[in-house]
Each structure stands twice: as C-alpha cells, then as structure tokens.
C-alpha cells in the first residue's frame, strides 16, 4: 500500500486546518476527502513532525515486539507439548 502523503505533509495540512482553513477547502486543495482530513486529525492532532517520526518508530518497535512474543509463545507451547509426551507427570504415569 503506497501512501500519498508523508506524515510530515499530513502534519502540515493539519497546521493549515488549525490556522482556520476548512476541511472541505483543504481537501480540494490537496486532493483528499474531508473525512480523510478528519481521520488524520484524530490520529495526528497537536503533533509536530518530530513527534510523528517518533510515533512511527514506536509503532514499528511495538509491531516487532508483538511478533517476538507470538513466536516465543508458540515455541513455548511446542516445548511444553513435547515435554508432556516424553515425560508424563504423576497424573499420566502408567501403573504397574
């Protein structure tokens, strides 16, 4: 998915909105729907360009960490299943 506007450009458009331009006018000028500008405002309102860069870095790091946790959870479950099969506990031991 290709983005038409960088986060810095979006922040610039939102600064224009804060300066008094209407969403409809900004939409026409930049070629986006006013609802898109509203969605941007929900996500980026009050941020500066540096804040947006930091937000992107944190989102990327969060995604990476979630992937690591998911992989470790799967690995942990696989090891537990393997251990349960090879070394049954007292509840699964055969009686002689």
N, C-alpha and C positions, 0 to 999 in steps of 0.2 A: 504494500500500500504506500503510495507516494503522497507526501504532504505538500500542499501548495504553498503554505506559509510556514516559515520557521517560527519557533516560539518567540524570538525577538521581534519579528514582524507582528505577531499577534499582540504582544505587549504594546507595541507602538500604536496599533489600531485601537486598543483599549484606552490608551492615553488620550487619543483623539476623542473617544467616547466620553471620557471624564472631562475633557475640555468643553464639552457642550454639543458636540455633533450628535445627530440622531443615529440610531442603529440602521434605520432604513437608508439614510444618506450614505453612511459608511459602507453599507452592503452594496449599494450601487457603485460607489467609487472603487471599491476593491474587488467587486465581482463575487461576493458571497451573500448568502441568505441572512437576513437579520436574526433568524433563530440560531444560526451558527455563531454569530457575534454574541448572542446571549449565552450560549454554551461556553464560549471562550471566557466570558465574563465570570461565569460560575467557577471555572477552573483556575483562571489566572488573575482575578481581580486583586488589585493592590500590590502586585509583584513588579519587581524590576527585572531587567534582562538577566542579571547575575543570579537572582532568585530562581528564575526559570531554569537556568543551566543546572543549578544545584538540585532542583526538584527532579529534573531528568536523570541526573546521576543517582539520586536516591531511589527513584523508581527502578532503574536498571539494576542497582545493587539488591534491592528487595526482590526482584524477579529472580536474580541469580541465587540468592539465599533460599528462596522458596523451592527452587529446583534442587538445591543441595539437600534440603530437609526431606523432600519427597524421595530422592534417591536413597538417602540413608535409612529412611523408614522402610522402603522396600527391601533393602539389603538386610536390615534388622529382622524383618518378618521372615525372610528366607532362611536366615541363620536359625531363628527360633524353631521353624518348622523342621529343619534338618536335624537339629539337636533333639527335638521331641521324638523323631523317628528313630534315631540312633541310640538315644539314652532315655528310655522311658522312665518316668518318675515312679514313686511308690504306688500311685494310683493306677498305673498301666502295667506294672510288673506282673509277669506270669507267676502263678503259684505252683509249686512243685509238690 
